[in-house]
């Protein structure tokens, strides 16, 4: 029988990066995230990515004081909402639409048993790898601007930067992204 933790214990455990709390989160909440994603057309791998992103977002929100424990909101509900919205973002993304399009085209051409050609998907996954290598600040800027569609002044405020320095930072991040993507023959993916 697994232990049960209070909202405060979960919050504190995540804040201090307690491995037991991460395992608890996996055991308690991963099945719900997998169910959400697979019921909405995703795969288990997609659910794992969404879950990981959700953990990072929850940790960041706790660290920055954006999540506070209240009597009416369980941390599990808050976390699952993060994952739900993250999954909706993924579904709207070009990577997900490309995967669906490739799979549908292959099924229509060769039948449901055919293995699709995932070259386009591999390019997007390669791009994800490149973005991961850019560093935390670049990832945060690009994520907020391109995926979360935040305005420059909102991002600048959130990252404690001036709008001018944010614009310069975004430009430098994009130049690094293009350079690294070019090295991996992914440049068409980001243009």
Secondary structure as GFF3:
##gff-version 3
##sequence-region A 1 191
A	DSSP	alpha_helix	7	15	.	.	.	ID=ss1
A	DSSP	alpha_helix	19	39	.	.	.	ID=ss2
A	DSSP	alpha_helix	44	63	.	.	.	ID=ss3
A	DSSP	alpha_helix	75	92	.	.	.	ID=ss4
A	DSSP	alpha_helix	94	110	.	.	.	ID=ss5
A	DSSP	alpha_helix	119	132	.	.	.	ID=ss6
A	DSSP	alpha_helix	136	142	.	.	.	ID=ss7
A	DSSP	pi_helix	143	147	.	.	.	ID=ss8
A	DSSP	alpha_helix	152	158	.	.	.	ID=ss9
A	DSSP	alpha_helix	163	183	.	.	.	ID=ss10
A	DSSP	three_ten_helix	187	189	.	.	.	ID=ss11
###
